[in-house]
Amino acid sequence: MSPDAARQPREGKVKLALVQCRAAATKDENVARTLDRIGAAAAAGADIVCLAELFAGPYPCQAEDHRRFDDAEPIPGPTSRALAEAARRHAVVVIGSLFERRAAGLYHNTAAVYDVDGTTAGIYRKMHIPDDPLYYEKFYFTPGDLGFPAFDTQRGRIAVGVCWDQWFPEAARLFALAGAQIIVYPTAIGWLPGEKAEFGPSQHDAWQTVIRSHAIANGLFVAAVNRTGVEGGLEFWGASFAADPHGNLRALAGHAGEETLLVDCDLDQIDAVRTHWPFLRDRRIDAYEGLLRRFLD
């Protein structure tokens, strides 16, 4: 594919697979099970397979524990090479979230995108790093330094945010301005058991609502693929889903249990929606200087 051809928006339908997972105890088991599920998704007709955040092991950030850095790998490394080989073997795009060891003492929460021939379409390093009870990510991860790119693949132009990134409309807008047709968010979001009864429904509704709003405001497909199951003090709430450019839910997983959602995405819908809802046309790019300030005080 020539560079000029690659920059042209892909047309027609693609099938997106969202692999909602429950963590096993060891990396080897998680990776092996994930590779099997990539193969099963491809056999079911998937063109693009997206995995949950940090799929290769239990979520590492519930405590500040220096031993967890031993789980990190360089990219390329054993796990990323296995994903690339799975993409090549099954002729699908694979998106995997990895604990990246970039250099001694320098770690990122990184998503890698592999094209259907196993080549690297690009990597994205998580830009927004949370620090909340049981989500002590600032201890582990350096904020990303690659911006908000979109990656050309043979199955469409794809952008990847990671979990906490999904709450920021600025990030979704920049992914759209980079030409993304699909934004995927590998995710590890859940309830603290002591808060679930009182706040659980509204927390989940807010999460789904903000991601659907990105689809509407930017006129593209958006999906979140979450972990499921109880790990330590967190109950990951699953409920992976995809929304079309109108914000309609196209697929929704349950809260509990592993699932692979298959979602048909008609990329021709993007142009039609943006023609009728021309938000990108009507943006006042001459008047948004304040967005580059922390607060207008």
Phi and psi in degrees as a GROMACS rama.xvg file:
@    title "Ramachandran Plot"
@    xaxis  label "Phi"
@    yaxis  label "Psi"
@TYPE xy
-73.467  155.661  SER-2
-57.1251  -40.3106  PRO-3
-65.5352  -40.3446  ASP-4
-65.9714  -37.0114  ALA-5
-64.4049  -30.5169  ALA-6
-78.6283  -12.0347  ARG-7
-74.4972  135.895  GLN-8
-59.4318  135.296  PRO-9
-71.0321  145.906  ARG-10
-114.902  164.031  GLU-11
88.3119  -167.263  GLY-12
-98.5065  141.003  LYS-13
-130.3  154.436  VAL-14
-110.106  122.163  LYS-15
-101.506  131.41  LEU-16
-111.007  130.175  ALA-17
-112.407  116.914  LEU-18
-98.2946  96.6563  VAL-19
-81.6573  123.983  GLN-20
-125.57  157.808  CYS-21
-114.579  134.185  ARG-22
-77.6871  133.844  ALA-23
-87.9673  175.794  ALA-24
-75.4065  -30.0843  ALA-25
-118.183  152.876  THR-26
-62.6997  -43.6251  LYS-27
-57.6683  -42.9508  ASP-28
-67.9437  -43.2568  GLU-29
-61.5987  -45.6896  ASN-30
-65.8737  -44.0747  VAL-31
-61.2659  -44.6954  ALA-32
-64.5694  -37.9574  ARG-33
-66.8899  -42.0361  THR-34
-61.2618  -38.605  LEU-35
-62.3078  -40.0443  ASP-36
-72.8635  -31.1779  ARG-37
-62.1606  -45.6588  ILE-38
-61.7187  -41.2473  GLY-39
-66.1063  -39.8144  ALA-40
-63.8892  -42.3424  ALA-41
-62.1725  -41.9071  ALA-42
-63.7067  -26.8886  ALA-43
-85.056  1.79695  ALA-44
105.136  6.92797  GLY-45
-65.2857  141.739  ALA-46
-100.293  -30.6462  ASP-47
-133.397  131.273  ILE-48
-122.555  122.578  VAL-49
-116.045  134.243  CYS-50
-102.359  161.822  LEU-51
-73.8641  168.902  ALA-52
-62.8502  131.069  GLU-53
50.2013  49.1759  LEU-54
-62.8399  -20.8588  PHE-55
-77.7293  -3.96737  ALA-56
-165.457  177.273  GLY-57
-56.7519  147.644  PRO-58
-58.1003  123.492  TYR-59
-88.4159  -3.34909  PRO-60
-107.331  20.1972  CYS-61
-77.023  -14.304  GLN-62
-147.765  160.254  ALA-63
-88.4587  97.212  GLU-64
-131.254  109.946  ASP-65
-60.4569  -23.1183  HIS-66
-65.3736  -24.2025  ARG-67
-68.9537  -20.3313  ARG-68
-64.0956  -20.0317  PHE-69
-65.3189  -18.2373  ASP-70
-79.0645  -14.8135  ASP-71
-74.0677  153.932  ALA-72
-135.277  153.126  GLU-73
-70.5255  163.116  PRO-74
-122.1  115.244  ILE-75
-73.2634  151.112  PRO-76
-156.99  -174.01  GLY-77
-57.1598  -45.9859  PRO-78
-71.9943  -43.8881  THR-79
-64.9762  -36.6168  SER-80
-64.5317  -37.1143  ARG-81
-64.9952  -38.6749  ALA-82
-66.6763  -42.0526  LEU-83
-62.4787  -41.2645  ALA-84
-66.9134  -37.4231  GLU-85
-64.1428  -40.1798  ALA-86
-60.2712  -45.1242  ALA-87
-66.3285  -45.5906  ARG-88
-62.9611  -38.5426  ARG-89
-102.255  -0.0418145  HIS-90
55.4629  47.8405  ALA-91
-129.78  156.214  VAL-92
-77.8139  133.194  VAL-93
-121.391  132.536  VAL-94
-120.097  118.557  ILE-95
-129.618  136.806  GLY-96
-95.7032  127.421  SER-97
-132.071  150.302  LEU-98
-86.0042  100.208  PHE-99
-91.9782  128.698  GLU-100
-96.7444  101.651  ARG-101
-80.8671  -39.4089  ARG-102
-161.916  173.139  ALA-103
-57.3675  121.596  ALA-104
77.8329  6.99327  GLY-105
-128.732  112.148  LEU-106
-129.694  148.67  TYR-107
-134.306  158.039  HIS-108
-96.8481  105.12  ASN-109
-123.914  136.456  THR-110
-105.647  130.778  ALA-111
-111.145  139.994  ALA-112
-117.362  122.264  VAL-113
-113.684  130.598  TYR-114
-78.65  176.584  ASP-115
-66.3975  -16.4535  VAL-116
-98.8479  7.65283  ASP-117
86.6048  -3.19708  GLY-118
-76.8104  157.799  THR-119
-81.8936  115.668  THR-120
-77.4193  -30.1376  ALA-121
165.763  167.998  GLY-122
-127.708  150.12  ILE-123
-127.794  130.785  TYR-124
-104.439  126.512  ARG-125
-49.8738  125.545  LYS-126
-89.0397  -41.1782  MET-127
-100.516  118.89  HIS-128
-112.359  117.57  ILE-129
-81.0149  163.819  PRO-130
-146.965  91.6252  ASP-131
-134.796  167.478  ASP-132
-53.254  124.344  PRO-133
71.1406  3.42451  LEU-134
-126.472  65.4063  TYR-135
-88.7102  60.2413  TYR-136
-75.4785  -25.0825  GLU-137
-64.9043  -23.5901  LYS-138
-68.5684  -29.9876  PHE-139
-102.294  -39.4544  TYR-140
-116.025  133.484  PHE-141
-81.0726  137.506  THR-142
-58.5772  148.174  PRO-143
-62.8545  157.76  GLY-144
-131.819  20.7496  ASP-145
-110.724  5.61232  LEU-146
73.013  -151.657  GLY-147
-124.547  72.6546  PHE-148
-84.4885  167.247  PRO-149
-122.456  148.756  ALA-150
-118.042  129.758  PHE-151
-76.0002  129.857  ASP-152
-132.241  170.586  THR-153
-74.5156  -1.16812  GLN-154
-118.385  14.3355  ARG-155
128.634  173.37  GLY-156
-98.4817  118.404  ARG-157
-120.697  137.323  ILE-158
-115.985  150.834  ALA-159
-130.384  121.745  VAL-160
-106.915  166.355  GLY-161
-127.526  116.108  VAL-162
45.1191  -98.4026  CYS-163
-56.5215  -26.2821  TRP-164
-58.3361  -26.3517  ASP-165
-71.4216  -11.2052  GLN-166
-87.8696  -4.37943  TRP-167
-108.024  110.622  PHE-168
-63.4973  -27.9908  PRO-169
-60.7578  -40.9322  GLU-170
-65.6543  -46.4625  ALA-171
-60.3718  -40.3478  ALA-172
-62.913  -43.2852  ARG-173
-67.0743  -36.55  LEU-174
-59.5196  -43.4444  PHE-175
-64.1972  -42.3056  ALA-176
-67.2458  -21.8541  LEU-177
-81.1819  0.542047  ALA-178
97.2098  11.5652  GLY-179
-61.7125  138.949  ALA-180
-99.9324  -27.4541  GLN-181
-134.911  131.407  ILE-182
-109.809  129.127  ILE-183
-118.213  143.292  VAL-184
-123.454  93.875  TYR-185
-59.8057  132.753  PRO-186
-138.476  148.054  THR-187
-136.778  82.8117  ALA-188
-124.685  139.884  ILE-189
-161.603  -174.622  GLY-190
-100.501  143.4  TRP-191
-80.3654  124.34  LEU-192
-51.995  -35.8007  PRO-193
-70.2784  -16.8752  GLY-194
-103.462  -14.6772  GLU-195
-59.3029  -46.4857  LYS-196
-60.5458  -41.6347  ALA-197
-84.7032  -42.1211  GLU-198
-112.029  -11.2653  PHE-199
-53.8879  -52.3486  GLY-200
-60.5698  -41.115  PRO-201
-71.8843  -33.8789  SER-202
-63.4414  -46.7257  GLN-203
-63.9943  -42.4076  HIS-204
-63.5519  -39.6883  ASP-205
-62.9304  -42.0835  ALA-206
-60.2717  -50.3639  TRP-207
-65.8  -39.1443  GLN-208
-64.2117  -44.6705  THR-209
-67.3941  -35.3459  VAL-210
-72.0633  -40.0556  ILE-211
-61.6326  -34.7491  ARG-212
-65.1559  -31.9552  SER-213
-63.6341  -38.761  HIS-214
-62.3326  -43.9131  ALA-215
-68.7296  -50.2994  ILE-216
-66.0593  -24.3454  ALA-217
-113.188  -5.12866  ASN-218
62.4288  52.2981  GLY-219
-151.231  177.839  LEU-220
-88.1923  138.239  PHE-221
-133.823  138.967  VAL-222
-140.225  147.62  ALA-223
-124.291  131.059  ALA-224
-121.357  116.769  VAL-225
-108.927  160.215  ASN-226
-74.4909  165.592  ARG-227
-139.241  162.755  THR-228
97.9071  167.976  GLY-229
-96.566  127.77  VAL-230
-131.001  113.575  GLU-231
58.2686  -121.762  GLY-232
-94.7125  11.7851  GLY-233
-119.737  138.286  LEU-234
-108.761  99.561  GLU-235
-67.5039  131.728  PHE-236
-93.7971  9.80663  TRP-237
55.5973  -127.22  GLY-238
58.044  32.9884  ALA-239
-53.9976  148.323  SER-240
-158.54  167.548  PHE-241
-136.149  145.54  ALA-242
-126.557  146.424  ALA-243
-90.6164  177.94  ASP-244
-63.1389  -12.7687  PRO-245
-89.4129  -3.88831  HIS-246
86.3429  3.37543  GLY-247
-70.279  138.311  ASN-248
-70.2301  124.176  LEU-249
-98.3726  -22.0406  ARG-250
-163.335  147.957  ALA-251
-149.133  125.825  LEU-252
-88.8588  164.901  ALA-253
-75.7588  169.051  GLY-254
-72.0275  -35.9137  HIS-255
-114.874  145.511  ALA-256
96.1554  152.257  GLY-257
-81.3453  140.055  GLU-258
-147.597  154.806  GLU-259
-119.56  111.221  THR-260
-83.8391  136.846  LEU-261
-112.897  123.33  LEU-262
-126.163  122.436  VAL-263
-82.0606  125.626  ASP-264
-118.984  113.393  CYS-265
-90.6957  101.2  ASP-266
-66.4154  -19.2966  LEU-267
-65.5458  -21.2424  ASP-268
-65.1461  -26.5767  GLN-269
-61.6731  -49.4262  ILE-270
-63.6864  -40.7572  ASP-271
-63.0916  -44.8554  ALA-272
-66.6121  -43.6653  VAL-273
-68.707  -24.7021  ARG-274
-70.5061  -37.4889  THR-275
-86.0801  -30.149  HIS-276
-119.291  80.3707  TRP-277
-83.2842  59.7732  PRO-278
-63.1537  -38.5384  PHE-279
-67.6078  -36.2739  LEU-280
-61.9079  -40.4787  ARG-281
-95.4423  7.46048  ASP-282
-63.3169  138.339  ARG-283
-95.3964  77.3174  ARG-284
-68.3112  -11.4428  ILE-285
-84.5131  -4.18982  ASP-286
-126.965  13.4801  ALA-287
-107.925  23.2359  TYR-288
-57.7875  -32.1186  GLU-289
-62.0334  -20.7117  GLY-290
-66.2491  -17.6546  LEU-291
-89.885  6.11702  LEU-292
-109.637  152.034  ARG-293
-64.2319  -41.3412  ARG-294
-161.49  147.123  PHE-295
-91.9782  75.5247  LEU-296
